[in-house]
Amino acid sequence: MVTLEDAVIARLEYYGEHFEILVDPDLASDFKRGKEIELDKVLAIEEVFKDAKKGDKASEEAMLKAFETTDPLEVSAIIIKKGNVQLTAQQRKEMQEEKRKNIIATISREAINPQTKLPHPARRIEIAMEECKIHVDPFKSVDEQVQTVLKAIRTKIPIRFEKVSVALRVPGDFTGKVYGAIPDFGKIKKEEWQQDGSWIAVVEIPGGMQENFYLRLNELTRGQVETKLIK
């Protein structure tokens, strides 16, 4: 349990009422992200406040109105999940960096250079973001920010989200392994089984995943797969 001196405030406006609790900043952040943590370890004190700094406790009537319970642990879980938890400067920096890396990874995986039909290296996307002075919001989801980032970096590099189709022929000895791996990359558009046991298919994947797709196919077939990018 965190000490009162090291705790931060988690707050929630709910059903017209204001609620605050005192929490460990790291554990509360983990709990909010869905990690399984015992709530009594997150809280500095098992009390729900109207104003934590003044020590004014929330009334039972207010808690019943908003949460239909006066149990401080049940109420605290909702406050952390739905409310705002104060972050330390280091936490904010770490969350921002993690979100930035995830945005870069998503764009690198999904987008291509429309001039070459090939993916951009992650470092090229990162540099374009730096040149555009992209601000990453640690509290917004990756999906919310990707399109904004993509629009901005188009001024620096030719890039767009695009699916590509890859034709492949897999020898019979490896069809099971390859067939099972396809959903990790994309979806099968056409397929045909040959009399010799080989499998011919057209697979649609995000443009940026081409290199990893080819590497995986070669790994599973010991280099015996035949592939062709369909323009």
N, C-alpha and C positions, 0 to 999 in steps of 0.2 A: 504493500500500500504506500502510495506516494505521500510525502509530508505536505502539510498545508502551505508551507513556504515555497515548495517546488511545483505546486499544482497550478493549472490554468483553468479558465472558465469555459464550460460548454453551455451554450444557451439556445433556447428555442422559444419562438412566439407561436402559441398554439391555442386555437379557439378563443382568441382575444386575451389570452393570459400570457405572462412572461415567466419563464422558468430558467433557472441556472443551477449547475452542479459544479463541483471542483474535482478535476480529474488529472491523471498522469498524462502529459501531452503525447508521449510516444504510444502508450498502451491504448489511449482513446483513439488515436489515429488508426492503429491496427484494428481495433474493435470496429470502427466505422467502415473499414475496408472489408470486413467479413471474417477476420481471423477469430478463431475460437479462444476467447480469453475469459477467465472468471471475472465477473463484473466487480466483485468486491476488491479485486486487485487494481482495477482501473480508478476507483473512487478514492479520494483523499478522506472523505467522510460520507457516510450514508445519509445524507440530508439533501432535500430539494429546496432551493431558495427562490425567492422572488427577486432578491438582490444579494448576491453572494458577498460582495464587498462590505455591505452594511450588516450582513448576518441576518437579513430579514427572510424568514422561512416562508415558503409557499403554503397557502392554506389548503386544508384537506378538501374544502369545497372546490377550489380551483383545480386541484389534481383530479378529483372525481369528474368534474365537468369536461376536462380535456382528455384524460387517459382512462377514466372509468375504474381507477384504482388509486390507492394511496401508498402502495408498496414502493419505497424509494428505489429499489433495484429495478423493478419493472419500468418505472417512470424514467429512471436514468438511462436505461437501454434505449428508450424511444428518443430521449433528448440527444444522445450521442449519434444515433442513426439518422435522425431527421434534422438535427440542429447544426449549429456551427461550433467547431472546436477551435479555440485559439491555438495558433501554431508558433513555435519558436522560429527564429530566423533560420536556424540550421534545418529544421524540418521543412520549412517552405522551400528552401534552396534544393533540398534533396528531392522533394516531390516534383518541383519544376523540372529538374534534370531528368528524372525518371519519365515524366510525361513527354519531354522533348525527344528522348531516345525512342519512345514508343511511336511518336508521330513520324520520325525519320524512318523507322523500321516499316511502318505501315505504307508510307509513300514509296519507299524503295521496293516493297513487295508488290504493290498494286499498280504502279505507274511505269511508263516507258517513255523513251525518246521517240516521238512519232516520226522523226526523220529516219531513224535506223531500225525501229521496232524492237530495240533492245533496252533493258532496264538501265537506269542511272545508278552508279555506285552510291552507297549511303553517304560517303564522304562528300560527294558532289552536291547532294541534297542539303547536307549540313552546312556547307559553305554558302550555298544560295540563301539559306535561311539567315545566316549571319550577315550576309550582304544586305538583305532586306530588313535587317533589324527586327526579326520576328519576336514578338513577346508571347511566351507560352504561359497560359493560365493554369496553375497547378490544380484548380478546382473544377475546370471544365473537362469533359471526356475527350479522349483522342478523336473520336468520330466528329464531335462538334468542331474541332479545330483543324482537322485535316484539310477540308475544302478551302478554308480561309488561307492556310499556309500554301496550298497548291496554287491558288489564284495569285498569291504574292510572288512566288518564286518563278512563275511563268515569265516574269519580266527579265529573269536572269538565265534560265535554261529552257529549251523546248521540252515540255513534259505534259503528259495527260494520263488519266486513268484509262486503261484499255485492256480488253481481253484478247488473247491470241489463241489460235488453234494450232495444235501440233498433231501431225499424223505420226503414228508409230506402229512398228511391227515387232512383236515380242515372240521369241522362240517358245515352243510348248513347255520346255522345262522350267520356265520362269514366269509363266502367265499368272499363276496363283499369287505370287508375291507382288507382282506389278499391279494386278487388278486390285489388290487390297490396299495399295499405296495411293492410288489415284485420288480418292476423296480428300487426302491431305493437301492436294494442290488445286483440284478443280473438279470438273464433271465430264463424263463421257457423252459426246454428242452422237457418234456413230461407232458401231463395232461389228466385227465379222470374224467368226472362227473359221480357220482354214483346215483342210483335210489333214495336213501334217501336224495339227495340234497347235500351230502358231495363232497368235491373236493380232488382228489389225484393228486399229481404232483411231478416231479423231477425238482428242481431248482438249477442252477449253480451260485455260488457266489465266490468272492475272498476269499481265505482261511482265511485271517485275520478277516473277517467280521462275522465269525460264531457266536460268543457270542452275538453280537448286533442283529444278525438276529433272534436267538432263543428268545432273550428278547422281541423283537418287536412282534414276532408271539404269544408269551404267553400273551403279553399285549393286543393284538387285539382279542384273542380268550378266554380270561380269563382262560388261562392255559389248554384249551381243545384241543390244537393242538397235533398231534402225529408227531414226526420227527425221522429220522434215517439218519446218515451220511453214504453215500455209499462209501466204500473203493475202 
